[in-house]
């Protein structure tokens, strides 16, 4: 299948890019510059991986998000909270309907690039605080992309049933250089080691039994996940048949 891969430069989407390169014909890598605190830190990694794989990389500016939306993840927002990724205070980093907006743009881009699929790296760890990463939303958005395009664009989400630790293991299997990825929501030159995404990154390497190649400003003891958050391990392999399914 000819696909476009959504890639921010983070470890999940970079792994998805390498997965897609093996499983499909990648027509382009698509990133978005939407005014987040870490865009400048992560986008160069998306570009580097696309270049290494010989795939065209396109960055779409979405300045209106940074100008008009409210979120601590944005440069216009407050301080990035520290603690576990699934903690309530991390909801402050949610950018309203971010994935919906990006997928809508990506659908039009994919059809213009003569692709029939979009690859997104949503996973189980995202479900806790991001409504637009949950499978119900992904199914609905997949239906919209399929019905709203002549190409019948399919939304592929190979990691939807995987934990971040399982994605790290898959990336290692694919030969991903995780030192060339970015997670920290604070941006800057070095990962802080304490924000929710840094904590989740550290946990992922630990769970996968991998050496963490990341340079952190600090590595305090990892906080515990909130009790309401149960680890999900529905599968330990990417789902090759991850297109939307009809509701039963």
N, CA and C of each residue as an Amber inpcrd file, in Angstrom:
protein
   744
   0.8360000  -1.1940000   0.0000000   0.0000000   0.0000000   0.0000000
   0.8750000   1.2490000   0.0000000   0.4840000   2.2630000  -0.7620000
   1.1720000   3.5470000  -0.7400000   0.6550000   4.3490000   0.4530000
   1.5800000   4.7540000   1.3380000   1.1580000   5.4080000   2.5760000
   1.9310000   6.7010000   2.8140000   1.3230000   7.5540000   3.6310000
   1.9780000   8.7220000   4.2080000   2.0810000   8.4660000   5.7000000
   3.2480000   8.7300000   6.2780000   3.4760000   8.4830000   7.7000000
   3.5100000   9.8020000   8.4500000   2.6830000   9.9140000   9.5000000
   2.7380000  11.0730000  10.3820000   3.8870000  10.8580000  11.3570000
   4.8510000  11.7650000  11.3520000   6.0450000  11.5850000  12.1800000
   6.4500000  12.9060000  12.8140000   6.4690000  12.9200000  14.1400000
   6.8410000  14.1230000  14.8750000   8.3380000  14.2010000  15.1340000
   9.0050000  13.0330000  15.1100000  10.3960000  12.9510000  15.5290000
  10.5330000  12.2640000  16.8690000   9.3930000  11.8560000  17.4650000
   9.4050000  11.1130000  18.7200000   9.6540000   9.6330000  18.4880000
   9.8900000   8.8890000  19.5770000  10.2730000   7.4840000  19.4270000
   9.1470000   6.6290000  18.8480000   7.8930000   6.9460000  19.1450000
   6.7790000   6.1510000  18.6220000   6.6260000   6.3450000  17.1180000
   6.5660000   7.5970000  16.6900000   6.3170000   7.8670000  15.2680000
   7.5220000   7.5200000  14.4050000   8.7320000   7.6410000  14.9500000
   9.9120000   7.2160000  14.1950000   9.8940000   5.6980000  14.0170000
   9.4940000   4.9740000  15.0680000   9.3590000   3.5200000  14.9470000
   8.2880000   3.1780000  13.9170000   7.1820000   3.9260000  13.9300000
   6.1180000   3.6950000  12.9460000   6.6230000   3.9340000  11.5240000
   7.4820000   4.9290000  11.3570000   8.0570000   5.1990000  10.0390000
   8.8950000   4.0140000   9.5640000   9.7400000   3.4920000  10.4460000
  10.5810000   2.3510000  10.0730000   9.7310000   1.1050000   9.8290000
   8.6720000   0.9430000  10.6280000   7.7420000  -0.1790000  10.3940000
   7.0920000  -0.0440000   9.0240000   6.5970000   1.1540000   8.7190000
   5.9120000   1.3840000   7.4440000   6.8550000   1.1910000   6.2590000
   8.1050000   1.5750000   6.4400000   9.0930000   1.4210000   5.3560000
   9.2610000  -0.0470000   4.9820000   9.0910000  -0.9320000   5.9660000
   9.2070000  -2.3730000   5.7000000   7.9190000  -2.9760000   5.1570000
   6.7970000  -2.4710000   5.6190000   5.5120000  -3.0890000   5.2980000
   4.8110000  -2.4670000   4.0900000   5.1470000  -1.2120000   3.7690000
   4.4090000  -0.4820000   2.7410000   5.3500000   0.3390000   1.8570000
   4.7690000   1.0420000   0.9170000   5.4920000   1.9760000   0.0560000
   5.2480000   3.3790000   0.6120000   6.2400000   3.9220000   1.3030000
   6.0790000   5.2260000   1.9580000   6.2860000   6.3390000   0.9380000
   5.2200000   7.0870000   0.6850000   5.2670000   8.1760000  -0.2990000
   5.8290000   9.4640000   0.2880000   5.5950000   9.6710000   1.5830000
   6.0830000  10.8920000   2.2250000   5.9800000  10.7480000   3.7370000
   6.7920000  11.5370000   4.4210000   6.7270000  11.6790000   5.8760000
   6.1710000  13.0690000   6.1450000   5.1290000  13.1350000   6.9730000
   4.4300000  14.3990000   7.2100000   4.5580000  14.8050000   8.6750000
   5.0490000  16.0160000   8.9010000   5.1730000  16.5700000  10.2500000
   4.4130000  17.8890000  10.3170000   4.1500000  18.3290000  11.5460000
   3.4030000  19.5740000  11.7370000   4.1400000  20.4860000  12.7110000
   4.2400000  21.7460000  12.3560000   4.8070000  22.7680000  13.2340000
   3.6420000  23.6110000  13.7380000   3.2120000  23.3380000  14.9690000
   1.9860000  23.9560000  15.4760000   2.2110000  24.8390000  16.6960000
   3.4660000  25.2050000  16.9370000   3.7510000  26.1320000  18.0240000
   3.9380000  25.4940000  19.3740000   4.3260000  24.2140000  19.3950000
   4.5680000  23.5560000  20.6820000   5.9490000  23.9480000  21.2080000
   6.1490000  23.7360000  22.4970000   7.4310000  24.0620000  23.1130000
   8.5590000  23.1820000  22.5820000   8.2190000  22.0080000  22.0740000
   9.2600000  21.0640000  21.6640000   9.3450000  20.8500000  20.1550000
   8.5580000  21.5750000  19.3670000   8.6320000  21.4140000  17.9060000
  10.0630000  21.5660000  17.3810000  10.7550000  22.5980000  17.8460000
  12.1000000  22.8720000  17.3310000  13.0900000  21.7870000  17.7110000
  12.8100000  21.0710000  18.7950000  13.7040000  19.9990000  19.2370000
  13.4490000  18.6960000  18.4970000  12.1780000  18.4070000  18.1820000
  11.8500000  17.0930000  17.6170000  11.8020000  17.0540000  16.0940000
  11.3890000  18.1310000  15.4410000  11.2350000  18.0950000  13.9810000
  12.5240000  17.7500000  13.2310000  13.7050000  18.2150000  13.6960000
  14.9310000  17.8120000  12.9940000  15.1460000  16.3020000  12.9760000
  14.6500000  15.5960000  13.9980000  14.8030000  14.1410000  14.0180000
  13.8800000  13.4780000  12.9950000  12.6780000  14.0160000  12.8360000
  11.7850000  13.4950000  11.7950000  12.4350000  13.6660000  10.4290000
  13.0230000  14.8320000  10.2030000  13.6920000  15.1030000   8.9280000
  14.8680000  14.1570000   8.7130000  15.6330000  13.9090000   9.7760000
  16.8170000  13.0560000   9.6580000  16.4470000  11.6200000   9.3140000
  15.4080000  11.0850000   9.9490000  15.0010000   9.7050000   9.6620000
  14.4080000   9.5860000   8.2650000  13.6400000  10.5810000   7.8490000
  13.1030000  10.5610000   6.4850000  14.2410000  10.5810000   5.4690000
  15.2160000  11.4230000   5.7280000  16.3680000  11.5340000   4.8190000
  17.1500000  10.2180000   4.7630000  17.3520000   9.6000000   5.9340000
  18.1020000   8.3410000   5.9870000  17.4000000   7.2290000   5.2230000
  16.0690000   7.2840000   5.1920000  15.2920000   6.2600000   4.4920000
  14.9960000   6.6390000   3.0450000  15.4540000   7.8190000   2.6420000
  15.2490000   8.2510000   1.2630000  13.8120000   8.6120000   0.9440000
  13.1100000   9.1730000   1.9350000  11.6970000   9.5110000   1.7700000
  11.5150000  11.0280000   1.8820000  10.6480000  11.5720000   1.0750000
  10.3610000  13.0140000   1.1190000   9.7560000  13.3940000   2.4660000
  10.2470000  14.4940000   3.0400000   9.7350000  14.9960000   4.3170000
   9.0830000  16.3540000   4.1040000   7.8540000  16.4880000   4.5850000
   7.0980000  17.7300000   4.4390000   6.6590000  18.2010000   5.8230000
   6.9080000  19.4670000   6.1280000   6.4540000  20.0690000   7.3860000
   5.3350000  21.0520000   7.0670000   4.1730000  20.8310000   7.6620000
   3.0150000  21.6990000   7.4480000   2.8930000  22.6600000   8.6290000
   2.9210000  23.9720000   8.4010000   2.7540000  24.9290000   9.4960000
   1.2860000  25.0570000   9.9030000   1.0570000  24.9760000  11.1970000
  -0.2930000  25.1630000  11.7520000  -0.2150000  26.2320000  12.8390000
   0.2230000  27.4200000  12.4390000   0.4630000  28.4910000  13.4050000
  -0.7940000  28.8760000  14.1760000  -1.9600000  28.6800000  13.5760000
  -3.2030000  29.0840000  14.2410000  -3.4200000  28.3270000  15.5440000
  -2.8790000  27.1120000  15.6490000  -3.0380000  26.3440000  16.8920000
  -2.3180000  27.0600000  18.0260000  -1.0700000  27.4310000  17.7950000
  -0.3100000  28.1330000  18.8230000  -0.8790000  29.4940000  19.1660000
  -1.5490000  30.1060000  18.1940000  -2.0770000  31.4540000  18.4050000
  -3.4300000  31.4640000  19.1020000  -4.2530000  30.4540000  18.8550000
  -5.6430000  30.5180000  19.3020000  -6.0810000  29.4000000  20.2500000
  -5.2710000  28.3510000  20.3990000  -5.6590000  27.2370000  21.2630000
  -5.0100000  27.3950000  22.6360000  -5.5960000  26.7260000  23.6240000
  -5.0900000  26.7810000  24.9930000  -4.5150000  25.4290000  25.3960000
  -3.2400000  25.4150000  25.7640000  -2.5740000  24.2040000  26.2390000
  -1.2000000  24.5860000  26.7640000  -0.7780000  23.9400000  27.8550000
   0.5650000  24.2070000  28.3650000   1.6450000  23.6350000  27.4530000
   1.2640000  22.7740000  26.5250000   2.2310000  22.2390000  25.5690000
   2.6910000  23.3070000  24.5790000   1.8700000  24.3250000  24.3910000
   2.1660000  25.3680000  23.4110000   3.0850000  26.4380000  23.9930000
   3.8020000  27.1090000  23.1270000   4.6900000  28.1810000  23.5740000
   3.9180000  29.2840000  24.2830000   2.6600000  29.4250000  23.9360000
   1.8120000  30.4450000  24.5550000   1.2410000  29.9940000  25.8950000
   1.4780000  28.7380000  26.2840000   0.8970000  28.1880000  27.5060000
   1.8050000  28.3150000  28.7150000   1.3810000  27.6790000  29.8130000
   2.1260000  27.7320000  31.0610000   3.2430000  26.7030000  31.1180000
   3.7130000  26.4460000  32.3480000   4.8140000  25.5060000  32.5490000
   4.3640000  24.0710000  32.2720000   5.2610000  23.2770000  31.7120000
   4.9890000  21.8540000  31.5060000   5.0070000  21.1510000  32.8610000
   3.9440000  20.4280000  33.2120000   3.9150000  19.7440000  34.5030000
   4.8900000  18.5710000  34.5430000   5.3260000  18.2380000  35.7450000
   6.1970000  17.0830000  35.9390000   5.4160000  15.9740000  36.6220000
   5.8890000  14.7410000  36.4580000   5.2010000  13.6020000  37.0640000
   4.8930000  12.5380000  36.0450000   4.0120000  11.6160000  36.4190000
   3.6810000  10.5120000  35.5260000   2.8280000  10.9850000  34.3590000
   3.0480000  10.3700000  33.2050000   2.3440000  10.7310000  31.9750000
   0.8330000  10.6010000  32.1130000   0.3790000   9.6530000  32.9460000
  -1.0550000   9.3980000  33.0780000  -1.7010000  10.1940000  34.2080000
  -0.9250000  11.0280000  34.8990000  -1.4730000  11.8060000  36.0060000
  -2.4230000  12.8880000  35.4940000  -3.3530000  13.2890000  36.3510000
  -4.3660000  14.2770000  35.9650000  -3.7570000  15.5970000  35.4870000
  -2.6340000  16.0020000  36.1250000  -2.0760000  17.3080000  35.7530000
  -1.5310000  17.3280000  34.3230000  -1.2880000  16.1480000  33.7390000
  -0.8050000  16.1110000  32.3570000  -1.8870000  16.5080000  31.3600000
  -3.1440000  16.5540000  31.8220000  -4.2140000  17.0050000  30.9270000
  -3.9980000  18.4460000  30.4840000  -3.1880000  19.1710000  31.2460000
  -2.8760000  20.5500000  30.8610000  -2.0880000  20.6200000  29.5530000
  -1.4850000  19.4960000  29.1580000  -0.6980000  19.4880000  27.9190000
  -1.5170000  19.0540000  26.7020000  -2.7890000  18.7360000  26.9000000
  -3.6310000  18.3330000  25.7740000  -3.9020000  19.5490000  24.8800000
  -3.6320000  19.3990000  23.6030000  -3.9870000  20.4190000  22.6110000
  -5.3260000  19.9980000  22.0120000  -6.3920000  20.7770000  22.2300000
  -7.7310000  20.3390000  21.8280000  -7.8200000  19.8970000  20.3660000
  -8.2650000  18.6690000  20.1780000  -8.5440000  18.0960000  18.8530000
  -7.3350000  18.1250000  17.9190000  -6.1470000  18.0970000  18.4930000
  -4.9270000  18.1640000  17.6750000  -4.8840000  17.0620000  16.6170000
  -5.1230000  15.8150000  17.0320000  -5.0410000  14.7210000  16.0620000
  -6.1200000  14.8150000  14.9900000  -7.3080000  15.2930000  15.3860000
  -8.3680000  15.4530000  14.3970000  -7.9690000  16.4340000  13.3110000
  -7.3840000  17.5570000  13.7260000  -6.9520000  18.5790000  12.7670000
  -5.8410000  18.0390000  11.8730000  -4.8540000  17.4030000  12.4970000
  -3.7120000  16.9040000  11.7290000  -4.1170000  15.7810000  10.7790000
  -4.9940000  14.9010000  11.2240000  -5.4330000  13.8080000  10.3560000
  -6.2580000  14.3230000   9.1800000  -7.0530000  15.3670000   9.4160000
  -7.8240000  15.9500000   8.3160000  -6.8880000  16.5200000   7.2490000
  -5.8700000  17.2570000   7.6920000  -4.8870000  17.7990000   6.7510000
  -4.1360000  16.6580000   6.0600000  -3.7480000  15.6570000   6.8510000
  -2.9820000  14.5320000   6.3100000  -3.7840000  13.7390000   5.2870000
  -5.0970000  13.6410000   5.4940000  -5.9400000  12.9300000   4.5360000
  -5.9140000  13.5870000   3.1670000  -6.0460000  14.9100000   3.1560000
  -5.9740000  15.6370000   1.8940000  -4.6010000  15.5400000   1.2560000
  -3.5690000  15.6120000   2.0960000  -2.2000000  15.4920000   1.5860000
  -1.9670000  14.1080000   0.9900000  -2.4290000  13.0640000   1.7050000
  -2.2190000  11.6910000   1.2440000  -2.8800000  11.4540000  -0.1090000
  -4.1170000  11.9320000  -0.2480000  -4.7980000  11.7370000  -1.5260000
  -4.0660000  12.4850000  -2.6450000  -3.5700000  13.6700000  -2.3400000
  -2.8210000  14.4410000  -3.3340000  -1.5080000  13.7570000  -3.7030000
  -0.9490000  12.9940000  -2.7530000   0.3020000  12.2690000  -2.9980000
   0.0570000  10.8930000  -3.6060000  -1.2070000  10.6270000  -3.9550000
  -1.6100000   9.3480000  -4.5510000  -1.3660000   8.1740000  -3.6100000
  -1.4920000   8.4390000  -2.3100000  -1.4100000   7.3750000  -1.3080000
  -2.8150000   6.9060000  -0.9670000  -2.9070000   5.7070000  -0.4250000
  -4.2070000   5.1790000  -0.0040000  -4.2480000   4.8760000   1.4880000
  -3.1720000   5.2060000   2.1960000  -3.1500000   4.9480000   3.6280000
  -2.3930000   6.0140000   4.3900000  -2.7900000   6.2070000   5.6560000
  -2.0950000   7.0810000   6.5960000  -1.6520000   6.2330000   7.7700000
  -0.4260000   6.4280000   8.2330000   0.0860000   5.6890000   9.3830000
   0.2580000   6.6470000  10.5470000  -0.3570000   6.3120000  11.6830000
  -0.2270000   7.1060000  12.9000000   0.2030000   6.1840000  14.0360000
   1.0120000   6.6900000  14.9630000   1.6240000   5.8550000  15.9970000
   0.8880000   5.8960000  17.3310000  -0.4060000   6.1370000  17.3300000
  -1.1770000   6.1270000  18.5830000  -1.0180000   4.7810000  19.2840000
  -0.9380000   4.8010000  20.6210000  -0.7420000   3.5630000  21.3810000
  -1.5370000   3.6100000  22.6850000  -1.5010000   2.5230000  23.4410000
  -2.3570000   2.4210000  24.6320000  -2.0500000   3.4800000  25.6810000
  -0.7850000   3.8750000  25.7980000  -0.4270000   4.8600000  26.8070000
  -1.0300000   6.2240000  26.5570000  -1.3800000   6.5110000  25.3010000
  -1.9800000   7.8020000  24.9570000  -3.4370000   7.9070000  25.3870000
  -4.0770000   6.7630000  25.5960000  -5.5290000   6.7480000  25.7730000
  -5.9870000   7.4670000  27.0390000  -5.1290000   7.4750000  28.0710000
  -5.5420000   7.9890000  29.3700000  -5.9460000   9.4510000  29.3250000
  -5.1360000  10.2810000  28.6730000  -5.4070000  11.7210000  28.7230000
  -5.7740000  12.3380000  27.3820000  -5.5890000  11.6170000  26.2950000
  -5.8530000  12.2000000  24.9770000  -7.1040000  11.5940000  24.3450000
  -8.2250000  12.2990000  24.3660000  -9.4500000  11.7580000  23.7500000
  -9.2680000  11.4380000  22.2730000  -8.4320000  12.2210000  21.5800000
  -8.2740000  12.0100000  20.1400000  -7.1620000  11.0130000  19.8000000
  -6.7510000  10.2210000  20.8050000  -5.8540000   9.0840000  20.5570000
  -6.5640000   7.7590000  20.8160000  -7.7580000   7.8330000  21.3780000
  -8.4770000   6.6100000  21.7460000  -9.0370000   5.9160000  20.5150000
  -9.2080000   4.6020000  20.6280000  -9.6130000   3.8170000  19.4710000
 -10.9870000   4.2000000  18.9490000 -11.9100000   4.5770000  19.8290000
 -13.2260000   5.0220000  19.3530000 -13.0800000   6.2120000  18.4130000
 -12.2380000   7.1560000  18.8060000 -12.0050000   8.3240000  17.9520000
 -11.3070000   7.9170000  16.6610000 -10.3080000   7.0460000  16.7750000
  -9.5640000   6.6270000  15.5870000 -10.4670000   5.9050000  14.5910000
 -11.3940000   5.0970000  15.1010000 -12.3330000   4.4230000  14.1990000
 -13.2090000   5.4420000  13.4760000 -13.6980000   6.4270000  14.2460000
 -14.5600000   7.4540000  13.6460000 -13.7870000   8.2820000  12.6200000
 -12.5540000   8.6420000  12.9610000 -11.7460000   9.4330000  12.0300000
 -11.3740000   8.6000000  10.8140000 -11.1330000   7.3180000  11.0400000
 -10.8480000   6.4300000   9.9190000 -12.0140000   6.3430000   8.9610000
 -13.2180000   6.2810000   9.5210000 -14.4150000   6.2690000   8.6710000
 -14.5210000   7.5650000   7.8720000 -14.2460000   8.6970000   8.5320000
 -14.3310000   9.9940000   7.8480000 -13.3190000  10.0850000   6.7060000
 -12.1050000   9.6100000   6.9470000 -11.0780000   9.6450000   5.9040000
 -11.4490000   8.7450000   4.7330000 -11.9970000   7.5820000   5.0600000
 -12.3720000   6.6380000   4.0040000 -13.5370000   7.1700000   3.1790000
 -14.5360000   7.7210000   3.8640000 -15.7350000   8.1960000   3.1740000
 -15.5300000   9.5500000   2.5000000 -14.5990000  10.3280000   3.0130000
 -14.4220000  11.6920000   2.5170000 -13.3620000  11.8620000   1.4530000
 -12.7910000  10.7530000   0.9790000 -11.7690000  10.8360000  -0.0670000
 -12.1150000   9.8780000  -1.2030000 -11.7990000  10.2660000  -2.4170000
 -12.0070000   9.3770000  -3.5590000 -11.1450000   8.1250000  -3.4260000
  -9.9640000   8.2930000  -2.8150000  -9.0420000   7.1640000  -2.6780000
  -9.4760000   6.1980000  -1.5790000 -10.4490000   6.6220000  -0.7450000
 -10.8430000   5.7760000   0.3760000  -9.6890000   5.5650000   1.3390000
  -9.0540000   6.6690000   1.7490000  -7.8620000   6.6110000   2.5990000
  -8.1200000   5.7670000   3.8470000  -7.2170000   4.8190000   4.1130000
  -7.3050000   3.9830000   5.3080000  -6.3840000   4.5410000   6.3910000
  -6.8660000   4.5540000   7.6270000  -6.0680000   5.0190000   8.7550000
  -5.4350000   3.8060000   9.4330000  -4.1420000   3.6520000   9.2580000
  -3.4060000   2.5210000   9.8180000  -2.7980000   2.9210000  11.1540000
  -3.0420000   2.1450000  12.1720000  -2.5350000   2.4280000  13.5140000
  -1.9490000   1.1410000  14.0880000  -0.7620000   0.7750000  13.6290000
  -0.1830000  -0.5260000  13.9640000   0.1260000  -0.7240000  15.4360000
   0.2370000   0.3780000  16.2040000   0.6380000   0.2600000  17.6050000
  -0.5140000   0.4950000  18.5780000  -1.7440000   0.5220000  18.0840000
  -2.8800000   0.9220000  18.9200000  -3.0680000   0.0080000  20.1250000
  -2.6350000  -1.2580000  20.0310000  -2.7900000  -2.1980000  21.1410000
  -1.4830000  -2.4220000  21.8960000  -0.4480000  -1.6320000  21.5920000
   0.8550000  -1.8110000  22.2240000   1.1120000  -0.7560000  23.2940000
   1.9100000  -1.1310000  24.2960000   2.4210000  -0.1630000  25.2560000
   3.6440000   0.5160000  24.6520000   4.0840000   1.5860000  25.2830000
   5.2810000   2.2690000  24.7720000   6.5110000   1.3770000  24.9150000
   6.5360000   0.5520000  25.9650000   7.6380000  -0.3920000  26.1140000
   7.6900000  -1.3850000  24.9660000   6.5260000  -1.8400000  24.5280000
   6.4720000  -2.7630000  23.3920000   6.8780000  -2.0740000  22.0900000
   6.5470000  -0.7850000  21.9770000   6.9840000  -0.0270000  20.8010000
   8.5060000   0.1130000  20.8060000   9.0820000   0.3580000  21.9870000
  10.5400000   0.4380000  22.0910000  11.1850000  -0.8700000  21.6500000
  10.6020000  -1.9920000  22.0740000  11.1300000  -3.2970000  21.6740000
  11.0200000  -3.4950000  20.1640000   9.8900000  -3.0670000  19.5930000
   9.7030000  -3.1750000  18.1460000  10.7060000  -2.2880000  17.4090000
  10.9290000  -1.0850000  17.9290000  11.9010000  -0.1980000  17.3070000
  13.3020000  -0.7870000  17.3240000  13.6640000  -1.4090000  18.4450000
  14.9750000  -2.0540000  18.5320000  15.0920000  -3.1630000  17.4940000
  14.0220000  -3.9200000  17.3180000  14.0190000  -4.9970000  16.3190000
  14.2150000  -4.4360000  14.9100000  13.6480000  -3.2510000  14.6720000
  13.7360000  -2.6220000  13.3530000  15.0320000  -1.8390000  13.1500000
  15.8420000  -1.7410000  14.2080000  17.1030000  -1.0270000  14.0960000
  17.0090000   0.4740000  14.2640000  15.9710000   0.9470000  14.9390000
  15.8050000   2.3900000  15.1600000  16.8800000   2.9000000  16.1210000
  17.5120000   4.0020000  15.7790000  18.4650000   4.6690000  16.6670000
  17.6750000   5.6380000  17.5450000  17.3400000   5.1870000  18.7450000
  16.4930000   6.0000000  19.6150000  17.2080000   7.2390000  20.1510000
  18.5310000   7.2680000  20.0600000  19.2450000   8.4850000  20.4480000
  18.8800000   9.6300000  19.5100000  18.4050000   9.2730000  18.3220000
  18.0000000  10.2660000  17.3270000  16.4770000  10.4280000  17.3170000
  15.8940000  10.5260000  18.4890000  14.4630000  10.8110000  18.6470000
  14.3000000  11.7750000  19.8090000  13.1360000  12.4030000  19.8880000
  12.8950000  13.3980000  20.9450000  11.5420000  13.1650000  21.5910000
  11.4910000  13.2850000  22.9350000  10.2350000  13.1230000  23.6640000
   9.8790000  14.3080000  24.5480000  10.8600000  14.9610000  25.1490000
  10.6210000  15.9420000  26.2100000   9.7180000  17.0880000  25.7580000
   8.6390000  17.2940000  26.5000000   7.6910000  18.3560000  26.1840000
   8.2490000  19.7510000  26.4650000   9.3190000  19.8410000  27.2560000
   9.8590000  21.1550000  27.5840000  10.7270000  21.7200000  26.4630000
  11.1330000  20.8640000  25.5350000  12.0140000  21.3180000  24.4710000
  13.4290000  21.5140000  24.9830000  14.1670000  22.4170000  24.3610000
  15.5390000  22.6500000  24.7770000  16.5210000  21.7360000  24.0720000
  17.7310000  21.6350000  24.6330000  18.7960000  20.8520000  24.0020000
  18.9130000  19.4510000  24.5780000  18.4240000  19.2660000  25.8160000
  18.5490000  17.9820000  26.5140000  17.2120000  17.6350000  27.1520000
  16.8640000  16.3510000  27.1570000  15.6380000  15.9140000  27.8330000
  15.7120000  16.2470000  29.3280000  14.5940000  16.7390000  29.8790000
  14.6050000  17.1240000  31.2970000  14.6340000  15.9110000  32.2180000
  13.9920000  14.8050000  31.8030000  13.9560000  13.5930000  32.6150000
  12.8330000  13.5470000  33.6210000  12.0560000  14.6430000  33.7430000
  11.0400000  14.7100000  34.7990000   9.6210000  14.9690000  34.3140000
   9.4600000  15.5070000  33.1040000   8.0980000  15.7420000  32.6100000
   7.4470000  14.4090000  32.2510000   6.1530000  14.4250000  32.0060000
   5.4310000  13.1830000  31.7600000   5.9750000  12.3760000  30.6020000
   6.3520000  13.0530000  29.5160000   6.8500000  12.3040000  28.3570000
   8.2540000  11.7630000  28.5880000   9.0630000  12.4640000  29.3650000
  10.3810000  11.9250000  29.7200000  10.2240000  10.7030000  30.6270000
   9.3070000  10.7990000  31.5900000   9.0450000   9.6570000  32.4770000
   8.5820000   8.4590000  31.6620000   7.6660000   8.7010000  30.7270000
   7.1510000   7.6110000  29.8950000   8.2670000   7.0200000  29.0340000
   9.1430000   7.8500000  28.5260000  10.2760000   7.3820000  27.7190000
  11.2040000   6.5020000  28.5580000  11.5370000   6.9630000  29.7500000
  12.4160000   6.1920000  30.6340000  11.7840000   4.8510000  30.9910000
  10.4890000   4.8750000  31.2870000   9.7640000   3.6350000  31.5910000
   9.8090000   2.6620000  30.4140000   9.6510000   3.1890000  29.2100000
   9.5810000   2.3340000  28.0170000  10.8650000   1.5320000  27.8320000
  12.0040000   2.1950000  27.9570000  13.2680000   1.4750000  27.8050000
  13.4480000   0.4510000  28.9230000  13.0340000   0.8320000  30.1220000
  13.1220000  -0.0840000  31.2590000  12.2590000  -1.3160000  31.0190000
  11.0190000  -1.1050000  30.5920000  10.0990000  -2.2190000  30.3560000
  10.5660000  -3.1130000  29.2140000  11.2190000  -2.5220000  28.2210000
  11.6950000  -3.2960000  27.0730000  13.0340000  -3.9760000  27.3430000
  13.6480000  -3.6630000  28.4800000  14.9490000  -4.2370000  28.7980000
  16.0610000  -3.7060000  27.9100000  15.9120000  -2.4450000  27.4920000
  16.8850000  -1.8270000  26.5940000  17.6960000  -0.7610000  27.3230000
  18.9140000  -0.5580000  26.8690000  19.7160000   0.5500000  27.3820000
  19.1330000   1.8500000  26.8440000  18.8980000   2.7930000  27.7350000
  18.3480000   4.0910000  27.3330000  19.4940000   4.9810000  26.8620000
  19.5090000   5.3600000  25.5760000  20.6150000   6.1710000  25.0560000
  20.4410000   7.6720000  25.2780000  19.3620000   8.0500000  25.9520000
  18.9940000   9.4630000  26.0780000  19.8420000  10.1770000  27.1190000
  20.2350000  11.4040000  26.8280000  20.8910000  12.2690000  27.8070000
  19.8040000  13.0750000  28.5100000  19.7290000  12.9450000  29.8420000
  18.7320000  13.6630000  30.6460000  19.4210000  14.6680000  31.5660000
  18.7220000  15.7600000  31.8540000  19.2230000  16.7110000  32.8450000
  19.2050000  16.0910000  34.2330000  18.1880000  15.2620000  34.4870000
  18.0450000  14.6140000  35.7930000  17.3140000  13.2930000  35.6070000
  17.6060000  12.3420000  36.4920000  16.9040000  11.0480000  36.4420000
  16.4490000  10.6600000  37.8480000  15.4990000  11.4130000  38.4050000
  14.9630000  11.0460000  39.7140000  14.2230000   9.7200000  39.6180000
  13.9390000   9.0780000  40.7650000  13.1790000   7.8220000  40.7240000
  11.8830000   8.0040000  39.9460000  11.5370000   7.0030000  39.1610000
  10.3240000   7.0950000  38.3540000   9.0890000   7.1040000  39.2450000
   8.1630000   8.0320000  39.0140000   6.9230000   8.0480000  39.7980000
   6.0300000   6.8800000  39.4110000   5.1810000   6.4730000  40.3400000
   4.2440000   5.3860000  40.0600000   3.0930000   5.9010000  39.2140000
   2.5500000   5.0070000  38.3910000   1.3620000   5.3550000  37.6120000
   0.1700000   5.4870000  38.5430000  -0.7790000   6.3830000  38.2530000
  -2.0020000   6.4770000  39.0490000  -2.6970000   5.1270000  39.1260000
  -3.3510000   4.8410000  40.2460000  -3.9780000   3.5350000  40.4480000
  -5.0240000   3.2130000  39.4000000  -5.6640000   4.2460000  38.8820000
  -6.7290000   4.0240000  37.9010000  -6.1870000   3.5730000  36.5520000
  -4.8770000   3.6970000  36.3710000  -4.2690000   3.3420000  35.0910000
  -3.7320000   1.9270000  35.1690000  -4.2800000   1.0490000  34.3870000
  -3.8400000  -0.3310000  34.3370000  -3.0070000  -0.5400000  33.0840000
  -1.8540000  -1.2130000  33.2110000  -1.0680000  -1.4680000  32.0080000
  -1.8220000  -2.3300000  31.0260000  -1.6860000  -2.0140000  29.7390000
  -2.3640000  -2.7730000  28.6930000  -1.3450000  -3.5440000  27.8900000
  -1.6060000  -4.8150000  27.6550000  -0.7090000  -5.6400000  26.8560000
  -1.5420000  -6.5630000  25.9930000  -2.4550000  -5.9770000  25.2420000
  -3.3370000  -6.7710000  24.3930000  -2.5490000  -7.5230000  23.3310000
  -1.4040000  -6.9760000  22.9590000  -0.6220000  -7.5950000  21.9020000
   0.8230000  -7.1980000  22.0760000   1.7370000  -8.0600000  21.6380000
   3.1460000  -7.6910000  21.6670000   3.7130000  -7.5510000  20.2680000
   2.8320000  -7.4960000  19.2730000   3.2500000  -7.3270000  17.8910000
   2.4290000  -6.2180000  17.2380000   3.0480000  -5.4520000  16.3340000
   2.2690000  -4.4540000  15.5920000   1.1310000  -5.1180000  14.8390000
   0.0440000  -4.3870000  14.7070000  -1.1350000  -4.8960000  14.0110000
  -1.0640000  -4.5030000  12.5470000  -0.7670000  -5.4720000  11.6900000
  -0.6350000  -5.1790000  10.2600000  -1.9840000  -4.8830000   9.6260000
  -3.0630000  -5.3600000  10.2500000  -4.4110000  -5.1240000   9.7210000
  -5.1110000  -4.1140000  10.6150000  -4.5780000  -2.8940000  10.6330000
  -5.0170000  -1.9110000  11.6140000  -5.9540000  -0.8700000  11.0520000
  -6.5550000  -1.1440000   9.9090000  -7.5110000  -0.2000000   9.3620000
  -8.8050000  -0.2360000  10.1690000  -9.6170000   0.8100000  10.1070000
 -10.8300000   0.8690000  10.9050000 -11.7490000  -0.3190000  10.6470000
 -12.3610000  -0.7820000  11.7260000 -13.3360000  -1.8620000  11.6110000
 -14.7260000  -1.3200000  11.9010000 -15.7200000  -1.8930000  11.2790000
 -17.0940000  -1.4500000  11.5090000 -17.5070000  -1.7870000  12.9240000
 -18.2610000  -0.8930000  13.5390000 -18.7700000  -1.1690000  14.8800000
 -19.7250000  -2.3430000  14.8290000 -19.6490000  -3.1930000  15.8420000
 -20.5370000  -4.3600000  15.8810000 -21.7150000  -4.0970000  16.7890000
